[in-house]
């Protein structure tokens, strides 16, 4: 059985974000940001990451085109 390396950070992110916001310290928030950045780096070269990039790119292009006359 193989497991994708990005699965562990995804699970950790999910569990950390389920916690109450009031209970977080500043260092806890920094650790969450670091984990999310690592997750982004791990998922970026995958097909799923490329799909997300394409969707975000199209969304950004659509928003920028609506602002121009």
N, C-alpha and C positions, 0 to 999 in steps of 0.2 A: 504494500500500500504506500502510495506517495502522497505527500501533502504539499501544497503550494506554500512558499515562504510568506506570501502576503496574507495568508489566512490568519496567522497568529496575531499580527498587528490589527487586523480587522476585528477580531474577537475582542482584543484588549480595548480598542476604541469603543466598540459597542458597549462593553461593560462599564467603561469609565464615563461615557456620556449618559448612562442610565442613572447615575448618582445625582443627588440633589445639588444644585448649583451653590447654595448657601454653604455647603459643607466643604467646599474646595478652598485650598490655600493657594497662594500665588505660585509656589513651587509645583503644586499638583497641576495647575493649569499649564505651566511651562512644560511639564512632562507630557501632558496630553498633546500639546502642539508638536513636540519632538516626535512622538509616536505617529501622529498624523502625517508629518513630513516624511518619515521613513516609509510609511505605507504608500504615500504618493510616489516616492522614488521607486519602490518595488513594483507598483502596479503600472507605472507609466509605459514601459516597453511591451506590455501584453496587449492582446487584441481588445480586451475590455477597456484598458486604459486609452488606447487609440480611439475607440468608439466614443468614450466620454469626452476626449479632446475634440473630436469632430462635432459633437453635439454642442459643446460650449463655444467652439469657434463659430458655428452657424448662428447660435443665439447672440453672440457678441456682434456679429456682422449685421444681424437683423435689427438689433437695438441701435447700432451706429447709423444704419441707413434710415431709420425712422426719424432721426434727429436732423437730417439734412433735407433742405427743400428741393 
